[in-house]
């Protein structure tokens, strides 16, 4: 049995690369969103500056209007009596023209303020919507980070389990190799003993056959000498020897069959 070393370093590397790609996409999305918020803030700040400038212009217009009216009143009181009527008519025309210009400026200023206020309100609503979307996106991002943390913990637990299983397999493999080597040594020892026993049985069988042959010769001689008791004894001994030899042959055959059966397994 060969030992296969299993490495589990690929799992955290895959998770690490996927996490880097996901973090990069989230970073660019967050950066674009923050840029949009910054642009909205810049627009709002510009509108506030426009409103401040409009207020300053209104104050200047009112100041110019008051100073212009005061100047015309002084001119009317300081004019000659002979020129009173013409001066009064001229001042009336100038006052009317000035009032028309002031009214036109005020109307334009009012329209500008209304438009700017409308744009300001629209941008404020958009800013609130962006803030709400940002909060929702942050919540989703937090949930995603918690999910990634849970998956990372699960991956770490699975990796620990795989490492434990790998160590258990290595331990079992080492024990198997040790037991297999021990079994092979025992098998070799038993095979050597069986071969020695086979040789011994063959020698015993050979000696028994030789003794049987000699005993048969003696039995034949006893039968020919007509000694009844000796003949019966020799016949019985010959029969026992034959049975003994047959028993040895059967044991030898049984050992051969057992050896072949063990070799197949």
VOBA-1610 file (N, C-alpha, C; in pm, whole numbers, padded with zeros to 5 digits, always signed):
BEGIN
Unk+00086-00121+00000Unk+00000+00000+00000Unk+00088+00124+00000Unk+00072+00206-00103Unk+00148+00331-00112Unk+00080+00440-00033Unk+00160+00528+00016Unk+00108+00641+00094Unk+00083+00759+00003Unk-00040+00809+00006Unk-00079+00927-00073Unk-00099+01044+00021Unk-00019+01146-00001Unk-00026+01266+00084Unk-00124+01362+00019Unk-00229+01397+00091Unk-00334+01486+00042Unk-00310+01624+00099Unk-00297+01721+00011Unk-00280+01861+00057Unk-00410+01933+00039Unk-00447+02015+00138Unk-00573+02090+00138Unk-00550+02239+00126Unk-00428+02279+00075Unk-00400+02423+00067Unk-00478+02492-00043Unk-00532+02414-00139Unk-00605+02476-00250Unk-00736+02536-00205Unk-00800+02478-00101Unk-00933+02526-00059Unk-00925+02669-00008Unk-00833+02701+00091Unk-00829+02841+00135Unk-00780+02937+00029Unk-00693+02889-00069Unk-00648+02979-00175Unk-00764+03019-00264Unk-00854+02920-00299Unk-00971+02951-00383Unk-01061+03048-00311Unk-01086+03020-00180Unk-01172+03110-00102Unk-01109+03248-00093Unk-00970+03251-00079Unk-00901+03379-00067Unk-00913+03460-00196Unk-00891+03395-00315Unk-00902+03467-00443Unk-01043+03515-00468Unk-01144+03428-00440Unk-01283+03471-00458Unk-01317+03587-00366Unk-01261+03583-00243Unk-01287+03692-00149Unk-01222+03821-00195Unk-01100+03813-00255Unk-01032+03933-00305Unk-01111+03994-00420Unk-01160+03910-00514Unk-01238+03961-00627Unk-01366+04027-00580Unk-01433+03962-00484Unk-01558+04019-00433Unk-01531+04150-00361Unk-01423+04153-00282Unk-01390+04277-00210Unk-01355+04388-00308Unk-01286+04356-00420Unk-01252+04458-00519Unk-01377+04516-00583Unk-01472+04428-00621Unk-01597+04478-00681Unk-01673+04564-00582Unk-01679+04520-00457Unk-01749+04599-00355Unk-01679+04732-00332Unk-01545+04731-00339Unk-01470+04855-00319Unk-01502+04956-00429Unk-01504+04910-00557Unk-01533+05002-00666Unk-01677+05051-00661Unk-01772+04964-00624Unk-01910+05009-00612Unk-01923+05114-00501Unk-01859+05087-00389Unk-01864+05183-00278Unk-01798+05315-00317Unk-01687+05305-00392Unk-01617+05427-00433Unk-01705+05511-00525Unk-01773+05446-00623Unk-01862+05519-00713Unk-01978+05582-00637Unk-02031+05508-00539Unk-02143+05561-00461Unk-02099+05682-00380Unk-01981+05673-00319Unk-01930+05786-00241Unk-01899+05906-00331Unk-01853+05879-00453Unk-01830+05990-00546Unk-01960+06060-00582Unk-02069+05980-00599Unk-02199+06040-00625Unk-02246+06127-00510Unk-02227+06077-00388Unk-02263+06157-00270Unk-02181+06286-00263Unk-02052+06274-00295Unk-01968+06394-00290Unk-02012+06497-00395Unk-02050+06448-00515Unk-02099+06540-00618Unk-02228+06608-00574Unk-02319+06530-00510Unk-02444+06589-00461Unk-02415+06696-00355Unk-02319+06667-00266Unk-02283+06766-00164Unk-02224+06891-00228Unk-02142+06871-00332Unk-02085+06988-00399Unk-02193+07073-00464Unk-02293+07006-00525Unk-02403+07082-00586Unk-02481+07159-00481Unk-02509+07092-00368Unk-02582+07160-00260Unk-02504+07279-00206Unk-02373+07260-00191Unk-02291+07372-00144Unk-02293+07487-00245Unk-02289+07453-00376Unk-02296+07557-00478Unk-02427+07633-00474Unk-02538+07556-00452Unk-02668+07623-00441Unk-02674+07714-00319Unk-02617+07668-00208Unk-02615+07755-00090Unk-02536+07883-00115Unk-02425+07870-00187Unk-02346+07990-00219Unk-02424+08083-00313Unk-02498+08021-00408Unk-02581+08104-00497Unk-02689+08178-00420Unk-02751+08106-00323Unk-02853+08172-00242Unk-02793+08287-00161Unk-02673+08265-00106Unk-02607+08372-00031Unk-02576+08492-00121Unk-02525+08463-00243Unk-02496+08573-00336Unk-02624+08647-00375Unk-02734+08568-00395Unk-02862+08631-00429Unk-02909+08723-00317Unk-02893+08678-00192Unk-02929+08763-00078Unk-02847+08891-00075Unk-02717+08877-00104Unk-02632+08996-00108Unk-02677+09092-00220Unk-02711+09033-00337Unk-02755+09118-00447Unk-02887+09189-00413Unk-02975+09119-00344Unk-03101+09182-00304Unk-03075+09299-00209Unk-02985+09277-00114Unk-02952+09386-00021Unk-02893+09506-00097Unk-02805+09476-00195Unk-02747+09587-00272Unk-02854+09660-00353Unk-02949+09581-00412Unk-03057+09645-00488Unk-03143+09734-00400Unk-03177+09682-00282Unk-03257+09763-00190Unk-03182+09889-00147Unk-03051+09873-00125Unk-02970+09988-00086Unk-02962+10091-00198Unk-02945+10039-00321Unk-02940+10131-00436Unk-03074+10200-00457Unk-03182+10123-00435Unk-03315+10181-00452Unk-03340+10294-00352Unk-03304+10268-00227Unk-03325+10372-00124Unk-03237+10494-00149Unk-03112+10471-00188Unk-03021+10584-00215Unk-03067+10662-00338Unk-03120+10591-00439Unk-03167+10658-00561Unk-03290+10744-00533Unk-03382+10693-00454Unk-03502+10771-00419Unk-03464+10894-00337Unk-03369+10875-00243Unk-03325+10987-00161Unk-03258+11095-00246Unk-03181+11054-00345Unk-03110+11150-00432Unk-03209+11230-00515Unk-03312+11165-00569Unk-03411+11237-00649Unk-03494+11333-00565Unk-03521+11298-00444Unk-03596+11389-00356Unk-03515+11514-00326Unk-03386+11495-00301Unk-03300+11611-00274Unk-03289+11701-00397Unk-03280+11638-00515Unk-03271+11720-00637Unk-03399+11801-00659Unk-03509+11744-00627Unk-03637+11815-00648Unk-03650+11934-00554Unk-03605+11916-00425Unk-03614+12027-00330Unk-03511+12136-00362Unk-03396+12104-00419Unk-03290+12202-00447Unk-03304+12269-00584Unk-03398+12236-00665Unk-03413+12293-00800Unk-03475+12434-00793Unk-03462+12516-00905Unk-03514+12651-00912Unk-03665+12647-00928Unk-03736+12753-00881Unk-03883+12754-00895Unk-03928+12755-01038Unk-03848+12823-01127Unk-03889+12828-01267Unk-03882+12691-01333Unk-03797+12611-01281Unk-03781+12478-01339Unk-03858+12374-01262Unk-03947+12413-01175Unk-04015+12318-01086Unk-04099+12218-01159Unk-04178+12272-01256Unk-04272+12182-01322Unk-04199+12082-01411Unk-04099+12135-01490Unk-04024+12044-01577Unk-03943+11944-01498Unk-03883+11997-01388Unk-03803+11905-01304Unk-03890+11798-01242Unk-04012+11839-01203Unk-04103+11742-01140Unk-04143+11635-01240Unk-04171+11680-01366Unk-04209+11581-01469Unk-04092+11489-01500Unk-03971+11551-01511Unk-03852+11469-01540Unk-03825+11372-01427Unk-03837+11421-01304Unk-03814+11331-01189Unk-03916+11220-01185Unk-04041+11255-01224Unk-04145+11152-01224Unk-04113+11043-01325Unk-04067+11086-01446Unk-04031+10986-01548Unk-03914+10899-01502Unk-03813+10968-01444Unk-03697+10891-01398Unk-03734+10796-01286Unk-03822+10844-01194Unk-03864+10757-01084Unk-03939+10636-01135Unk-04028+10663-01236Unk-04105+10551-01294Unk-04011+10451-01360Unk-03913+10503-01437Unk-03817+10414-01503Unk-03735+10336-01401Unk-03693+10406-01294Unk-03615+10337-01190Unk-03698+10231-01122Unk-03827+10267-01098Unk-03913+10167-01033Unk-03934+10045-01123Unk-03950+10073-01253Unk-03965+09959-01345Unk-03841+09870-01344Unk-03724+09934-01343Unk-03600+09855-01339Unk-03588+09778-01208Unk-03624+09847-01097Unk-03615+09777-00968Unk-03714+09662-00962Unk-03839+09686-01013Unk-03939+09578-01014Unk-03893+09461-01100Unk-03832+09495-01215Unk-03782+09387-01302Unk-03670+09308-01234Unk-03582+09382-01167Unk-03473+09313-01095Unk-03527+09227-00982Unk-03629+09285-00912Unk-03688+09207-00803Unk-03759+09083-00856Unk-03829+09100-00971Unk-03898+08982-01027Unk-03798+08874-01069Unk-03688+08918-01134Unk-03586+08821-01173Unk-03522+08757-01049Unk-03499+08839-00947Unk-03441+08784-00824Unk-03535+08684-00759Unk-03667+08719-00759Unk-03764+08627-00700Unk-03770+08496-00777Unk-03770+08507-00911Unk-03772+08386-00993Unk-03646+08302-00971Unk-03532+08369-00961Unk-03408+08295-00936Unk-03413+08224-00802Unk-03466+08296-00701Unk-03475+08234-00568Unk-03568+08114-00571Unk-03683+08129-00641Unk-03779+08018-00649Unk-03716+07898-00719Unk-03649+07926-00832Unk-03585+07815-00905Unk-03476+07748-00822Unk-03394+07831-00758Unk-03288+07774-00676Unk-03344+07697-00558Unk-03452+07750-00499Unk-03514+07679-00386Unk-03571+07545-00432Unk-03635+07546-00552Unk-03689+07421-00605Unk-03577+07321-00631Unk-03469+07369-00695Unk-03356+07279-00718Unk-03295+07231-00587Unk-03290+07322-00492Unk-03235+07283-00361Unk-03319+07175-00296Unk-03452+07191-00303Unk-03540+07089-00245Unk-03526+06956-00319Unk-03519+06962-00453Unk-03503+06839-00530Unk-03371+06770-00496Unk-03266+06847-00488Unk-03136+06789-00453Unk-03135+06738-00309Unk-03207+06808-00221Unk-03216+06758-00083Unk-03286+06623-00078Unk-03397+06612-00158Unk-03466+06483-00164Unk-03375+06374-00221Unk-03303+06412-00328Unk-03211+06315-00387Unk-03100+06277-00289Unk-03053+06376-00216Unk-02950+06349-00115Unk-03001+06255-00007Unk-03125+06277+00039Unk-03184+06187+00138Unk-03200+06046+00082Unk-03245+06039-00045Unk-03259+05907-00108Unk-03124+05837-00119Unk-03020+05914-00155Unk-02886+05856-00163Unk-02837+05810-00027Unk-02865+05889+00076Unk-02826+05847+00211Unk-02898+05719+00252Unk-03027+05710+00220Unk-03102+05589+00252Unk-03048+05469+00175Unk-03019+05492+00045Unk-02961+05383-00035Unk-02824+05343+00019Unk-02748+05444+00064Unk-02617+05414+00121Unk-02630+05331+00249Unk-02728+05367+00334Unk-02750+05288+00456Unk-02792+05145+00422Unk-02882+05133+00322Unk-02924+04998+00281Unk-02807+04919+00225Unk-02725+04985+00144Unk-02609+04917+00088Unk-02509+04877+00198Unk-02492+04963+00296Unk-02404+04929+00409Unk-02460+04810+00487Unk-02592+04808+00506Unk-02653+04695+00576Unk-02634+04566+00497Unk-02656+04575+00364Unk-02635+04456+00281Unk-02490+04411+00283Unk-02398+04509+00281Unk-02256+04476+00287Unk-02221+04411+00420Unk-02277+04462+00529Unk-02251+04401+00659Unk-02305+04258+00664Unk-02425+04239+00608Unk-02481+04103+00603Unk-02394+04011+00518Unk-02345+04065+00405Unk-02256+03985+00321Unk-02126+03950+00394Unk-02072+04045+00467Unk-01950+04017+00542Unk-01974+03913+00651Unk-02091+03921+00716Unk-02123+03818+00816Unk-02137+03681+00750Unk-02200+03678+00632Unk-02213+03550+00560Unk-02077+03496+00520Unk-01988+03585+00474Unk-01853+03542+00438Unk-01779+03490+00561Unk-01799+03556+00674Unk-01735+03510+00798Unk-01786+03372+00837Unk-01919+03352+00823Unk-01973+03219+00854Unk-01917+03113+00760Unk-01910+03147+00630Unk-01855+03051+00534Unk-01708+03024+00561Unk-01634+03128+00601Unk-01493+03107+00634Unk-01478+03014+00753Unk-01563+03035+00857Unk-01559+02945+00972Unk-01594+02803+00934Unk-01695+02788+00848Unk-01733+02653+00803Unk-01620+02589+00723Unk-01554+02670+00638Unk-01441+02618+00561Unk-01327+02575+00653Unk-01300+02654+00756Unk-01195+02617+00851Unk-01230+02487+00923Unk-01358+02472+00962Unk-01397+02348+01029Unk-01385+02228+00935Unk-01427+02246+00810Unk-01415+02136+00714Unk-01269+02103+00687Unk-01185+02204+00682Unk-01043+02178+00661Unk-00985+02101+00780Unk-01024+02140+00901Unk-00977+02067+01020Unk-01024+01921+01015Unk-01149+01900+00973Unk-01200+01764+00962Unk-01123+01685+00857Unk-01094+01750+00743Unk-01018+01681+00639Unk-00876+01647+00686Unk-00815+01739+00758Unk-00681+01712+00810Unk-00685+01595+00909Unk-00788+01594+00995Unk-00802+01485+01091Unk-00824+01352+01019Unk-00911+01354+00916Unk-00935+01231+00840Unk-00809+01186+00767Unk-00732+01282+00714Unk-00607+01248+00646Unk-00508+01183+00744Unk-00496+01240+00863Unk-00408+01181+00962Unk-00454+01042+01004Unk-00587+01024+01016Unk-00640+00892+01051Unk-00609+00791+00941Unk-00623+00833+00814Unk-00590+00743+00703Unk-00442+00707+00702Unk-00358+00805+00729Unk-00214+00776+00736Unk-00184+00678+00848Unk-00249+00696+00964Unk-00227+00604+01076Unk-00274+00464+01041Unk-00393+00455+00979Unk-00444+00322+00939Unk-00352+00259+00835Unk-00303+00340+00740Unk-00211+00287+00639Unk-00082+00235+00701Unk-00028+00310+00798Unk+00094+00263+00866Unk+00070+00132+00940Unk-00045+00123+01009Unk-00076-00001+01080Unk-00094-00117+00982Unk-00161-00088+00869Unk-00182-00194+00770Unk-00048-00243+00715Unk+00042-00149+00683Unk+00172-00190+00632Unk+00250-00271+00735Unk+00241-00230+00862Unk+00311-00304+00967Unk+00254-00445+00981Unk+00120-00456+00984Unk+00058-00589+00996Unk+00084-00674+00873Unk+00085-00610+00755Unk+00111-00685+00633Unk+00254-00741+00632Unk+00350-00657+00676Unk+00487-00707+00685Unk+00500-00822+00785Unk+00432-00806+00899Unk+00435-00913+00999Unk+00372-01041+00947Unk+00259-01026+00874Unk+00192-01143+00818Unk+00279-01210+00713Unk+00347-01130+00630Unk+00435-01189+00529Unk+00550-01265+00593Unk+00604-01212+00702Unk+00711-01284+00773Unk+00658-01414+00832Unk+00538-01410+00893Unk+00480-01532+00947Unk+00451-01634+00837Unk+00399-01583+00724Unk+00370-01673+00613Unk+00497-01741+00563Unk+00604-01662+00551Unk+00731-01719+00506Unk+00782-01824+00605Unk+00768-01796+00735Unk+00813-01891+00837Unk+00731-02020+00830Unk+00599-02006+00814Unk+00514-02124+00805Unk+00543-02203+00678Unk+00568-02132+00568Unk+00602-02203+00445Unk+00731-02283+00460Unk+00830-02223+00525Unk+00955-02296+00548Unk+00932-02418+00637Unk+00851-02402+00742Unk+00820-02516+00829Unk+00745-02625+00753Unk+00650-02583+00668Unk+00575-02682+00591Unk+00665-02758+00494Unk+00757-02683+00430Unk+00851-02752+00340Unk+00937-02852+00416Unk+00980-02812+00536Unk+01060-02906+00617Unk+00978-03028+00657Unk+00852-03004+00695Unk+00765-03117+00732Unk+00737-03207+00613Unk+00720-03145+00495Unk+00700-03227+00376Unk+00819-03318+00349Unk+00939-03258+00359Unk+01059-03340+00338Unk+01068-03452+00441Unk+01033-03416+00566Unk+01038-03517+00672Unk+00937-03629+00647Unk+00816-03590+00603Unk+00715-03692+00573Unk+00758-03780+00456Unk+00820-03716+00356Unk+00868-03796+00243Unk+00974-03896+00289Unk+01064-03849+00374Unk+01167-03941+00426Unk+01104-04054+00507Unk+01007-04016+00594Unk+00942-04119+00676Unk+00867-04218+00587Unk+00798-04165+00484Unk+00725-04254+00393Unk+00821-04348+00320Unk+00934-04290+00277Unk+01032-04375+00210Unk+01083-04484+00303Unk+01117-04449+00427Unk+01165-04547+00523Unk+01057-04650+00554Unk+00931-04603+00566Unk+00822-04696+00596Unk+00800-04794+00481Unk+00810-04742+00358Unk+00794-04833+00244Unk+00906-04936+00239Unk+01027-04888+00269Unk+01139-04983+00271Unk+01120-05088+00380Unk+01073-05039+00501Unk+01050-05135+00610Unk+00936-05231+00574Unk+00835-05179+00502Unk+00725-05266+00462Unk+00773-05373+00364Unk+00860-05329+00274Unk+00913-05427+00180Unk+00992-05535+00253Unk+01075-05497+00349Unk+01151-05597+00426Unk+01058-05686+00507Unk+00952-05621+00564Unk+00858-05700+00644Unk+00781-05799+00557Unk+00747-05757+00438Unk+00679-05848+00347Unk+00769-05966+00310Unk+00898-05935+00294Unk+00993-06044+00264Unk+01000-06142+00379Unk+01004-06086+00504Unk+01007-06176+00620Unk+00877-06255+00634Unk+00768-06189+00601Unk+00639-06258+00610Unk+00634-06373+00510Unk+00685-06349+00391Unk+00687-06455+00291Unk+00774-06571+00337Unk+00885-06539+00399Unk+00972-06646+00449Unk+00905-06723+00562Unk+00831-06651+00650Unk+00763-06719+00761Unk+00652-06809+00710Unk+00583-06763+00608Unk+00476-06847+00550Unk+00535-06972+00488Unk+00646-06952+00424Unk+00710-07068+00363Unk+00765-07163+00469Unk+00804-07116+00586Unk+00855-07203+00693Unk+00745-07273+00769Unk+00616-07243+00742Unk+00499-07306+00801Unk+00492-07287+00952Unk+00539-07170+01004Unk+00523-07135+01145Unk+00399-07047+01154Unk+00287-07105+01206Unk+00157-07039+01203Unk+00156-06913+01289Unk+00202-06921+01411Unk+00199-06804+01501Unk+00283-06690+01447Unk+00398-06724+01403Unk+00485-06619+01347Unk+00425-06558+01222Unk+00361-06642+01143Unk+00299-06593+01019Unk+00186-06496+01050Unk+00102-06531+01151Unk-00008-06441+01188Unk+00044-06308+01243Unk+00148-06316+01325Unk+00204-06193+01382Unk+00263-06104+01273Unk+00334-06166+01183Unk+00394-06088+01075Unk+00286-06028+00985Unk+00177-06102+00961Unk+00067-06050+00878Unk+00001-05929+00945Unk-00021-05942+01077Unk-00082-05830+01149Unk+00008-05706+01147Unk+00139-05729+01166Unk+00233-05617+01162Unk+00234-05554+01023Unk+00228-05638+00921Unk+00228-05587+00785Unk+00103-05503+00758Unk-00014-05552+00811Unk-00137-05476+00792Unk-00128-05340+00862Unk-00075-05338+00984Unk-00059-05211+01058Unk+00035-05115+00986Unk+00142-05173+00932Unk+00235-05088+00858Unk+00169-05029+00733Unk+00087-05109+00669Unk+00016-05059+00550Unk-00078-04944+00587Unk-00150-04965+00699Unk-00240-04858+00744Unk-00162-04732+00782Unk-00048-04750+00846Unk+00034-04635+00884Unk+00084-04559+00761Unk+00128-04637+00661Unk+00174-04573+00538Unk+00061-04498+00467Unk-00058-04560+00467Unk-00172-04494+00406Unk-00208-04364+00481Unk-00197-04368+00613Unk-00222-04248+00693Unk-00121-04138+00662Unk+00005-04175+00646Unk+00107-04076+00611Unk+00080-04015+00474Unk+00040-04099+00378Unk+00010-04046+00245Unk-00106-03947+00251Unk-00211-03983+00328Unk-00326-03892+00340Unk-00287-03760+00407Unk-00204-03765+00510Unk-00159-03642+00575Unk-00079-03555+00480Unk+00006-03622+00399Unk+00086-03546+00302Unk-00002-03476+00200Unk-00101-03551+00148Unk-00194-03490+00052Unk-00273-03375+00116Unk-00314-03393+00242Unk-00388-03287+00311Unk-00303-03162+00329Unk-00178-03177+00363Unk-00089-03062+00377Unk-00071-02989+00244Unk-00060-03066+00136Unk-00044-03002+00004Unk-00168-02921-00033Unk-00287-02981-00008Unk-00411-02909-00038Unk-00423-02783+00047Unk-00389-02791+00176Unk-00396-02674+00264Unk-00301-02565+00219Unk-00182-02604+00175Unk-00084-02505+00128Unk-00133-02433+00003Unk-00189-02509-00092Unk-00243-02447-00213Unk-00359-02353-00181Unk-00444-02393-00084Unk-00557-02308-00046Unk-00509-02177+00016Unk-00409-02182+00099Unk-00355-02060+00162Unk-00287-01970+00059Unk-00223-02030-00042Unk-00156-01950-00144Unk-00255-01872-00229Unk-00372-01932-00254Unk-00474-01861-00333Unk-00527-01739-00260Unk-00529-01736-00129Unk-00578-01623-00050Unk-00464-01535-00003
//
